[in-house]
């Protein structure tokens, strides 16, 4: 396992969670968010070099593709904001929240795959990962920022 991948993943988990739990639109949110994006780029760049789980491009790599696309959506929404991208805040939330949820799901997959034998892969790994993915999606949906005013920056 790549040490760079693990370090980048833990940094992304910490910064992404912090950015999601604290007030949005502040300078701190933007700085922590930039660190999250940088660490996720590191996670994505190293993820495609790891093939120990299946020995080839597999299910986990498709998750990394999805998480990377969501990250691009989240960043693209902020970059497109000055051009008048409609509902940029909601698209940013979906992209960044989805990429963070993908990271948490990957953590569950990595953890359970190492704790349980391959015989129980579908139940112990994908079953638990599905619960995390669906539960996280429900939480993101509940917190969806439908037209919320932006926080004041001081």
GUKOLLUM-930196 format. One record per residue: residue number from 1; z, x, y of N, C-alpha, C, CB in turn. Coordinates in steps of 0.02 Angstrom, whole numbers, plus 50000, padded with zeros to 5 digits. Atoms other than C-alpha are relative to their C-alpha. Glycine has a CB too. Layout:
! residues N
+-----+-------+-------+-------+-------+-------+-------+-------+-------+-------+-------+-------+-------+
|   i |  n.c3 |  n.c1 |  n.c2 | ca.c3 | ca.c1 | ca.c2 |  c.c3 |  c.c1 |  c.c2 | cb.c3 | cb.c1 | cb.c2 |
+-----+-------+-------+-------+-------+-------+-------+-------+-------+-------+-------+-------+-------+
| NUM |     Z |     X |     Y |     Z |     X |     Y |     Z |     X |     Y |     Z |     X |     Y |
...
+-----+-------+-------+-------+-------+-------+-------+-------+-------+-------+-------+-------+-------+
***
This chain:
! residues 154
+-----+-------+-------+-------+-------+-------+-------+-------+-------+-------+-------+-------+-------+
|   i |  n.c3 |  n.c1 |  n.c2 | ca.c3 | ca.c1 | ca.c2 |  c.c3 |  c.c1 |  c.c2 | cb.c3 | cb.c1 | cb.c2 |
+-----+-------+-------+-------+-------+-------+-------+-------+-------+-------+-------+-------+-------+
|   1 | 50000 | 50043 | 49941 | 50000 | 50000 | 50000 | 50000 | 50044 | 50062 | 50061 | 49952 | 50000 |
|   2 | 50007 | 49962 | 49938 | 49957 | 50062 | 50172 | 50062 | 49990 | 50044 | 49937 | 49978 | 50038 |
|   3 | 49942 | 50003 | 49956 | 50108 | 50105 | 50279 | 49979 | 49971 | 50068 | 50031 | 50071 | 50010 |
|   4 | 50025 | 50026 | 49936 | 50004 | 50068 | 50435 | 49993 | 49924 | 49997 | 49932 | 50032 | 50018 |
|   5 | 50007 | 50073 | 50009 | 49967 | 49893 | 50366 | 50068 | 49965 | 50004 | 49965 | 49985 | 49933 |
|   6 | 49934 | 50031 | 50002 | 50150 | 49855 | 50334 | 50033 | 50003 | 50069 | 50045 | 50035 | 49949 |
|   7 | 49970 | 49994 | 49934 | 50209 | 49921 | 50503 | 49966 | 49952 | 50049 | 49993 | 50074 | 50026 |
|   8 | 50036 | 50046 | 49955 | 50073 | 49825 | 50596 | 50017 | 49928 | 49984 | 49924 | 50011 | 49994 |
|   9 | 49984 | 50069 | 50019 | 50113 | 49667 | 50497 | 50070 | 49980 | 50024 | 49995 | 49991 | 49924 |
|  10 | 49933 | 50016 | 49977 | 50299 | 49674 | 50536 | 50004 | 49995 | 50076 | 50051 | 50052 | 49975 |
|  11 | 50002 | 50004 | 49927 | 50265 | 49709 | 50719 | 49967 | 49935 | 50022 | 49962 | 50061 | 50030 |
|  12 | 50034 | 50063 | 49984 | 50145 | 49561 | 50723 | 50046 | 49941 | 49986 | 49934 | 49994 | 49960 |
|  13 | 49954 | 50055 | 50016 | 50273 | 49448 | 50638 | 50053 | 49994 | 50054 | 50034 | 50012 | 49931 |
|  14 | 49946 | 50002 | 49949 | 50409 | 49496 | 50763 | 49973 | 49978 | 50068 | 50033 | 50069 | 50006 |
|  15 | 50025 | 50017 | 49934 | 50302 | 49487 | 50920 | 49970 | 49930 | 50002 | 49948 | 50052 | 50022 |
|  16 | 50030 | 50067 | 50003 | 50207 | 49331 | 50866 | 50053 | 49946 | 49999 | 49956 | 49993 | 49939 |
|  17 | 49945 | 50049 | 50003 | 50367 | 49238 | 50824 | 50035 | 49996 | 50067 | 50051 | 50019 | 49945 |
|  18 | 49968 | 49999 | 49935 | 50446 | 49293 | 50987 | 49957 | 49962 | 50052 | 50012 | 50072 | 50024 |
|  19 | 50045 | 50033 | 49952 | 50294 | 49236 | 51087 | 49998 | 49925 | 49989 | 49929 | 50029 | 49996 |
|  20 | 50003 | 50072 | 50015 | 50294 | 49068 | 50998 | 50065 | 49964 | 50019 | 49985 | 49989 | 49926 |
|  21 | 49935 | 50032 | 49988 | 50481 | 49035 | 51022 | 50022 | 50002 | 50073 | 50052 | 50034 | 49958 |
|  22 | 49978 | 49993 | 49931 | 50495 | 49085 | 51205 | 49952 | 49962 | 50046 | 50004 | 50074 | 50021 |
|  23 | 50042 | 50038 | 49954 | 50425 | 48998 | 51360 | 49931 | 50031 | 50008 | 50034 | 49995 | 50068 |
|  24 | 50069 | 49978 | 49994 | 50237 | 49009 | 51375 | 49979 | 50005 | 50073 | 49953 | 49952 | 49962 |
|  25 | 50027 | 49994 | 49933 | 50138 | 49061 | 51527 | 50036 | 50050 | 50044 | 50002 | 49934 | 50034 |
|  26 | 49964 | 49951 | 49961 | 50262 | 49192 | 51584 | 49969 | 50069 | 49991 | 50075 | 50001 | 49980 |
|  27 | 50023 | 49931 | 50007 | 50228 | 49377 | 51611 | 50021 | 50029 | 49933 | 50026 | 50043 | 50057 |
|  28 | 49974 | 49974 | 50063 | 50336 | 49418 | 51462 | 49960 | 49973 | 49941 | 50075 | 49982 | 49991 |
|  29 | 50040 | 50030 | 50053 | 50239 | 49297 | 51352 | 49932 | 50035 | 49995 | 49989 | 49924 | 50013 |
|  30 | 50065 | 49967 | 50001 | 50075 | 49380 | 51402 | 50006 | 50071 | 49974 | 49970 | 50002 | 50070 |
|  31 | 49991 | 49931 | 50024 | 50143 | 49556 | 51371 | 50014 | 50001 | 49925 | 50057 | 50034 | 50038 |
|  32 | 49984 | 50003 | 50071 | 50218 | 49512 | 51203 | 49939 | 49976 | 49961 | 50061 | 49954 | 49987 |
|  33 | 50061 | 50024 | 50032 | 50060 | 49416 | 51160 | 49948 | 50054 | 49993 | 49971 | 49942 | 50040 |
|  34 | 50047 | 49944 | 50004 | 49954 | 49569 | 51199 | 50020 | 50049 | 49944 | 49995 | 50038 | 50067 |
|  35 | 49975 | 49958 | 50054 | 50064 | 49671 | 51082 | 49987 | 49968 | 49932 | 50075 | 50015 | 50009 |
|  36 | 50015 | 50036 | 50061 | 50043 | 49536 | 50950 | 49926 | 50008 | 49981 | 50016 | 49925 | 50008 |
|  37 | 50072 | 49994 | 50013 | 49853 | 49542 | 50967 | 49984 | 50071 | 49976 | 49959 | 49983 | 50063 |
|  38 | 50012 | 49930 | 50020 | 49853 | 49733 | 50956 | 50024 | 50013 | 49929 | 50033 | 50049 | 50049 |
|  39 | 49973 | 49989 | 50067 | 49963 | 49732 | 50801 | 49960 | 49961 | 49948 | 50074 | 49980 | 49997 |
|  40 | 50041 | 50039 | 50046 | 49857 | 49595 | 50721 | 49932 | 50035 | 49988 | 49989 | 49929 | 50026 |
|  41 | 50062 | 49961 | 50010 | 49701 | 49701 | 50750 | 50014 | 50055 | 49949 | 49975 | 50030 | 50068 |
|  42 | 49981 | 49950 | 50049 | 49792 | 49838 | 50654 | 50007 | 49971 | 49930 | 50065 | 50034 | 50020 |
|  43 | 49992 | 50034 | 50065 | 49837 | 49716 | 50514 | 49931 | 49985 | 49971 | 50040 | 49934 | 50008 |
|  44 | 50067 | 50019 | 50023 | 49658 | 49654 | 50503 | 49959 | 50062 | 49980 | 49962 | 49961 | 50054 |
|  45 | 50039 | 49940 | 50014 | 49582 | 49829 | 50509 | 50021 | 50033 | 49934 | 50007 | 50050 | 50057 |
|  46 | 49976 | 49968 | 50062 | 49691 | 49890 | 50365 | 49998 | 49953 | 49940 | 50070 | 50025 | 50010 |
|  47 | 49998 | 50048 | 50055 | 49688 | 49730 | 50261 | 49940 | 50007 | 49954 | 50003 | 49930 | 50027 |
|  48 | 50061 | 49999 | 50040 | 49510 | 49754 | 50202 | 49992 | 50065 | 49960 | 49940 | 49991 | 50045 |
|  49 | 50001 | 49939 | 50041 | 49549 | 49925 | 50128 | 50046 | 49993 | 49940 | 50021 | 50060 | 50042 |
|  50 | 49952 | 50009 | 50054 | 49681 | 49855 | 50009 | 49971 | 49955 | 49946 | 50067 | 49970 | 50027 |
|  51 | 50030 | 50038 | 50055 | 49616 | 49798 | 49840 | 50044 | 50000 | 49938 | 49932 | 50029 | 49984 |
|  52 | 49958 | 49996 | 50059 | 49766 | 49818 | 49725 | 50016 | 49933 | 49968 | 50064 | 50034 | 50018 |
|  53 | 49982 | 50066 | 50028 | 49795 | 49631 | 49702 | 49948 | 49976 | 49950 | 50008 | 49949 | 50057 |
|  54 | 50053 | 50024 | 50044 | 49627 | 49585 | 49626 | 49952 | 50056 | 49978 | 49961 | 49946 | 50035 |
|  55 | 50047 | 49947 | 50015 | 49533 | 49751 | 49623 | 49933 | 49992 | 50035 | 49989 | 50005 | 49927 |
|  56 | 50061 | 50014 | 49963 | 49398 | 49677 | 49734 | 50017 | 49954 | 50058 | 49944 | 49969 | 49954 |
|  57 | 49991 | 50047 | 49945 | 49374 | 49567 | 49886 | 50023 | 49933 | 49970 | 49934 | 49991 | 50043 |
|  58 | 49972 | 50059 | 50032 | 49485 | 49419 | 49841 | 50027 | 49948 | 50048 | 50054 | 50020 | 49953 |
|  59 | 49972 | 50056 | 49964 | 49579 | 49267 | 49898 | 50040 | 50021 | 50062 | 50045 | 49959 | 49954 |
|  60 | 49960 | 49976 | 49944 | 49698 | 49365 | 50009 | 49954 | 50025 | 50057 | 50047 | 50057 | 49978 |
|  61 | 50046 | 49977 | 49949 | 49550 | 49444 | 50099 | 49968 | 49941 | 50038 | 49945 | 50044 | 49969 |
|  62 | 50027 | 50059 | 49966 | 49477 | 49272 | 50136 | 50051 | 49972 | 50049 | 49980 | 49946 | 49949 |
|  63 | 49948 | 50019 | 49953 | 49645 | 49229 | 50214 | 50000 | 50044 | 50062 | 50069 | 50003 | 49966 |
|  64 | 50004 | 49954 | 49944 | 49629 | 49384 | 50322 | 49940 | 49984 | 50045 | 49996 | 50073 | 49975 |
|  65 | 50058 | 50020 | 49960 | 49455 | 49328 | 50376 | 50017 | 49940 | 50042 | 49939 | 49984 | 49953 |
|  66 | 49980 | 50061 | 49963 | 49524 | 49157 | 50425 | 50048 | 50016 | 50056 | 50030 | 49950 | 49953 |
|  67 | 49951 | 49982 | 49949 | 49671 | 49232 | 50517 | 49967 | 50039 | 50057 | 50056 | 50042 | 49970 |
|  68 | 50036 | 49964 | 49948 | 49555 | 49351 | 50610 | 49957 | 49955 | 50044 | 49956 | 50053 | 49968 |
|  69 | 50040 | 50048 | 49960 | 49440 | 49209 | 50663 | 50045 | 49959 | 50045 | 49960 | 49954 | 49953 |
|  70 | 49953 | 50038 | 49958 | 49590 | 49110 | 50726 | 50026 | 50043 | 50058 | 50060 | 49975 | 49958 |
|  71 | 49979 | 49954 | 49947 | 49650 | 49263 | 50823 | 49946 | 50005 | 50053 | 50015 | 50069 | 49971 |
|  72 | 50056 | 49998 | 49952 | 49477 | 49276 | 50903 | 49996 | 49936 | 50041 | 49934 | 50011 | 49963 |
|  73 | 49999 | 50063 | 49964 | 49486 | 49092 | 50948 | 50055 | 49999 | 50054 | 50010 | 49941 | 49952 |
|  74 | 49944 | 49999 | 49953 | 49657 | 49115 | 51030 | 49988 | 50045 | 50059 | 50063 | 50020 | 49965 |
|  75 | 50015 | 49953 | 49947 | 49604 | 49266 | 51129 | 49941 | 49975 | 50041 | 49985 | 50071 | 49972 |
|  76 | 50060 | 50025 | 49966 | 49434 | 49191 | 51170 | 50016 | 49943 | 50048 | 49950 | 49977 | 49950 |
|  77 | 49981 | 50055 | 49955 | 49517 | 49037 | 51245 | 50029 | 50026 | 50065 | 50051 | 49954 | 49965 |
|  78 | 49971 | 49971 | 49939 | 49616 | 49144 | 51367 | 49946 | 50036 | 50041 | 50057 | 50049 | 49983 |
|  79 | 50054 | 49964 | 49966 | 49465 | 49252 | 51408 | 49952 | 49950 | 50032 | 49962 | 50046 | 49952 |
|  80 | 50046 | 50050 | 49974 | 49358 | 49095 | 51433 | 50030 | 49954 | 50052 | 49975 | 49959 | 49945 |
|  81 | 49966 | 50043 | 49951 | 49487 | 49011 | 51545 | 49971 | 50005 | 50070 | 50072 | 50017 | 50002 |
|  82 | 50029 | 49997 | 49933 | 49416 | 49079 | 51709 | 49931 | 49967 | 50005 | 49995 | 50073 | 50023 |
|  83 | 50067 | 50031 | 50000 | 49245 | 49012 | 51659 | 50004 | 49924 | 49994 | 49957 | 50028 | 49944 |
|  84 | 49990 | 50072 | 50003 | 49320 | 48839 | 51647 | 49997 | 49971 | 49930 | 49949 | 49967 | 50041 |
|  85 | 49998 | 50025 | 50068 | 49338 | 48825 | 51458 | 50046 | 49939 | 49997 | 50023 | 50056 | 49950 |
|  86 | 49957 | 50060 | 50002 | 49401 | 48646 | 51436 | 50052 | 50006 | 49946 | 49957 | 49937 | 49990 |
|  87 | 49943 | 50001 | 50046 | 49569 | 48629 | 51351 | 50015 | 50069 | 49971 | 49987 | 49951 | 49942 |
|  88 | 49989 | 49932 | 50023 | 49587 | 48818 | 51340 | 50070 | 50010 | 49973 | 49987 | 50049 | 50055 |
|  89 | 49931 | 49991 | 50021 | 49776 | 48805 | 51322 | 50010 | 49974 | 49928 | 50048 | 49963 | 50048 |
|  90 | 49994 | 50027 | 50068 | 49762 | 48695 | 51167 | 49963 | 50044 | 49950 | 49972 | 49928 | 49998 |
|  91 | 50037 | 49956 | 50045 | 49629 | 48808 | 51090 | 50037 | 50066 | 49990 | 49930 | 50013 | 50026 |
|  92 | 49960 | 49939 | 50005 | 49737 | 48960 | 51127 | 50058 | 49989 | 49951 | 50026 | 50021 | 50070 |
|  93 | 49944 | 50017 | 50044 | 49884 | 48876 | 51042 | 49978 | 49995 | 49927 | 50033 | 49935 | 50022 |
|  94 | 50025 | 50008 | 50068 | 49782 | 48829 | 50889 | 49982 | 50068 | 49970 | 49938 | 49953 | 49998 |
|  95 | 50021 | 49934 | 50025 | 49708 | 49004 | 50873 | 50058 | 50047 | 49987 | 49954 | 50032 | 50049 |
|  96 | 49944 | 49954 | 50008 | 49866 | 49104 | 50900 | 50051 | 49974 | 49950 | 50034 | 50013 | 50068 |
|  97 | 49954 | 50029 | 50048 | 49978 | 48985 | 50806 | 49974 | 50003 | 49929 | 50015 | 49928 | 50018 |
|  98 | 50031 | 49997 | 50066 | 49856 | 48978 | 50661 | 50000 | 50071 | 49972 | 49930 | 49974 | 50003 |
|  99 | 50000 | 49931 | 50025 | 49843 | 49167 | 50651 | 50071 | 50022 | 49980 | 49972 | 50048 | 50054 |
| 100 | 49931 | 49984 | 50018 | 50033 | 49183 | 50651 | 50020 | 49965 | 49935 | 50049 | 49979 | 50057 |
| 101 | 49986 | 50036 | 50062 | 50046 | 49050 | 50517 | 49966 | 50035 | 49940 | 49976 | 49927 | 50005 |
| 102 | 50034 | 49962 | 50053 | 49918 | 49147 | 50414 | 50038 | 50063 | 49982 | 49930 | 50018 | 50022 |
| 103 | 49961 | 49940 | 50012 | 50025 | 49302 | 50433 | 50063 | 49984 | 49960 | 50020 | 50034 | 50066 |
| 104 | 49942 | 50021 | 50039 | 50180 | 49211 | 50371 | 49980 | 49982 | 49928 | 50035 | 49940 | 50034 |
| 105 | 50024 | 50017 | 50066 | 50080 | 49143 | 50225 | 49985 | 50063 | 49960 | 49938 | 49954 | 50004 |
| 106 | 50015 | 49937 | 50034 | 50019 | 49318 | 50183 | 50065 | 50036 | 49980 | 49959 | 50046 | 50046 |
| 107 | 49936 | 49971 | 50018 | 50200 | 49379 | 50186 | 50027 | 49968 | 49936 | 50051 | 49992 | 50058 |
| 108 | 49976 | 50036 | 50060 | 50245 | 49246 | 50057 | 49959 | 50021 | 49939 | 49996 | 49924 | 50010 |
| 109 | 50043 | 49979 | 50056 | 50095 | 49293 | 49949 | 50019 | 50070 | 49977 | 49926 | 49997 | 50022 |
| 110 | 49982 | 49930 | 50017 | 50138 | 49479 | 49956 | 50068 | 50003 | 49966 | 50000 | 50044 | 50062 |
| 111 | 49933 | 49998 | 50027 | 50322 | 49448 | 49920 | 50004 | 49970 | 49930 | 50048 | 49964 | 50046 |
| 112 | 49994 | 50033 | 50065 | 50304 | 49326 | 49777 | 49957 | 50034 | 49947 | 49979 | 49927 | 50006 |
| 113 | 50043 | 49965 | 50049 | 50162 | 49423 | 49695 | 50037 | 50060 | 49971 | 49935 | 50022 | 50033 |
| 114 | 49964 | 49941 | 50023 | 50276 | 49574 | 49683 | 50064 | 49981 | 49962 | 50018 | 50044 | 50059 |
| 115 | 49938 | 50020 | 50032 | 50430 | 49477 | 49626 | 49991 | 49967 | 49932 | 50037 | 49952 | 50045 |
| 116 | 50011 | 50037 | 50062 | 50354 | 49372 | 49487 | 49940 | 50029 | 49962 | 49989 | 49926 | 50015 |
| 117 | 50055 | 49975 | 50041 | 50238 | 49414 | 49343 | 49936 | 49962 | 50016 | 50016 | 49995 | 49925 |
| 118 | 50066 | 50030 | 49986 | 50052 | 49376 | 49357 | 49991 | 49934 | 49963 | 49945 | 50048 | 49981 |
| 119 | 50005 | 50062 | 50039 | 50075 | 49238 | 49227 | 50015 | 49940 | 50044 | 50047 | 50002 | 49941 |
| 120 | 49978 | 50055 | 49958 | 50157 | 49131 | 49360 | 49967 | 50001 | 50069 | 50075 | 50001 | 50008 |
| 121 | 50032 | 49991 | 49934 | 50037 | 49179 | 49502 | 49985 | 49934 | 50035 | 49936 | 50039 | 49991 |
| 122 | 50021 | 50062 | 49967 | 49970 | 49004 | 49534 | 50058 | 49959 | 50024 | 49958 | 49958 | 49952 |
| 123 | 49942 | 50040 | 49979 | 50142 | 48925 | 49544 | 50045 | 50038 | 50047 | 50041 | 49978 | 49940 |
| 124 | 49952 | 49962 | 49960 | 50252 | 49062 | 49613 | 49969 | 50027 | 50065 | 50028 | 50057 | 49960 |
| 125 | 50031 | 49971 | 49941 | 50127 | 49134 | 49735 | 49962 | 49948 | 50040 | 49954 | 50057 | 49980 |
| 126 | 50041 | 50047 | 49962 | 49996 | 49007 | 49784 | 50036 | 49934 | 50012 | 49936 | 49988 | 49964 |
| 127 | 49962 | 50062 | 49990 | 50113 | 48859 | 49761 | 50047 | 50006 | 50060 | 50041 | 49983 | 49938 |
| 128 | 49953 | 49989 | 49944 | 50245 | 48931 | 49878 | 49961 | 50012 | 50065 | 50047 | 50059 | 49985 |
| 129 | 50041 | 49987 | 49940 | 50111 | 48994 | 49999 | 49972 | 49935 | 50028 | 49943 | 50049 | 49984 |
| 130 | 50026 | 50065 | 49978 | 50037 | 48818 | 50005 | 50053 | 49960 | 50037 | 49974 | 49960 | 49941 |
| 131 | 49945 | 50035 | 49966 | 50207 | 48746 | 50051 | 50011 | 50030 | 50069 | 50065 | 50005 | 49957 |
| 132 | 49991 | 49967 | 49936 | 50227 | 48875 | 50190 | 49942 | 49982 | 50047 | 50003 | 50077 | 49992 |
| 133 | 50059 | 50015 | 49959 | 50050 | 48843 | 50253 | 50002 | 49928 | 50025 | 49936 | 50012 | 49960 |
| 134 | 49998 | 50071 | 49980 | 50069 | 48653 | 50254 | 50060 | 49985 | 50046 | 50003 | 49955 | 49938 |
| 135 | 49941 | 50010 | 49957 | 50245 | 48657 | 50327 | 49990 | 50030 | 50069 | 50062 | 50031 | 49967 |
| 136 | 50014 | 49968 | 49936 | 50192 | 48779 | 50462 | 49949 | 49962 | 50041 | 49976 | 50071 | 49989 |
| 137 | 50051 | 50040 | 49965 | 50039 | 48674 | 50504 | 50032 | 49937 | 50030 | 49943 | 49981 | 49952 |
| 138 | 49965 | 50060 | 49974 | 50151 | 48521 | 50523 | 50042 | 50018 | 50061 | 50045 | 49968 | 49945 |
| 139 | 49960 | 49978 | 49943 | 50267 | 48619 | 50638 | 49956 | 50016 | 50061 | 50041 | 50063 | 49980 |
| 140 | 50046 | 49986 | 49945 | 50122 | 48682 | 50743 | 49973 | 49935 | 50030 | 49942 | 50044 | 49976 |
| 141 | 50025 | 50065 | 49977 | 50054 | 48505 | 50754 | 50052 | 49964 | 50043 | 49979 | 49956 | 49941 |
| 142 | 49946 | 50033 | 49963 | 50223 | 48438 | 50811 | 50011 | 50031 | 50069 | 50065 | 50004 | 49961 |
| 143 | 49988 | 49965 | 49936 | 50233 | 48568 | 50950 | 49936 | 50007 | 50041 | 50028 | 50069 | 49986 |
| 144 | 50064 | 49993 | 49966 | 50051 | 48548 | 51006 | 50006 | 49986 | 50074 | 49948 | 49954 | 49968 |
| 145 | 49991 | 50007 | 49928 | 50041 | 48572 | 51195 | 49948 | 49954 | 50033 | 49997 | 50068 | 50033 |
| 146 | 50049 | 50047 | 49972 | 49943 | 48417 | 51242 | 50012 | 49990 | 50074 | 50003 | 49931 | 49963 |
| 147 | 49997 | 50009 | 49927 | 49923 | 48437 | 51430 | 50065 | 50021 | 50032 | 49987 | 49930 | 50016 |
| 148 | 49937 | 49979 | 49970 | 50091 | 48521 | 51459 | 49987 | 50043 | 50061 | 50043 | 50038 | 49949 |
| 149 | 50009 | 49958 | 49941 | 50109 | 48600 | 51631 | 50018 | 50072 | 49983 | 50043 | 49974 | 50059 |
| 150 | 49988 | 49928 | 50011 | 50108 | 48789 | 51637 | 50068 | 50020 | 50030 | 49943 | 50042 | 50030 |
| 151 | 49936 | 49975 | 49974 | 50274 | 48880 | 51660 | 49988 | 50039 | 50065 | 50036 | 50046 | 49947 |
| 152 | 50005 | 49965 | 49937 | 50306 | 48952 | 51832 | 50013 | 50075 | 49989 | 50050 | 49971 | 50052 |
| 153 | 49991 | 49928 | 50004 | 50286 | 49141 | 51845 | 50033 | 50024 | 50064 | 49932 | 50037 | 49988 |
| 154 | 49963 | 49975 | 49942 | 50410 | 49227 | 51958 | 49988 | 50073 | 50012 | 50075 | 49988 | 49992 |
+-----+-------+-------+-------+-------+-------+-------+-------+-------+-------+-------+-------+-------+
***
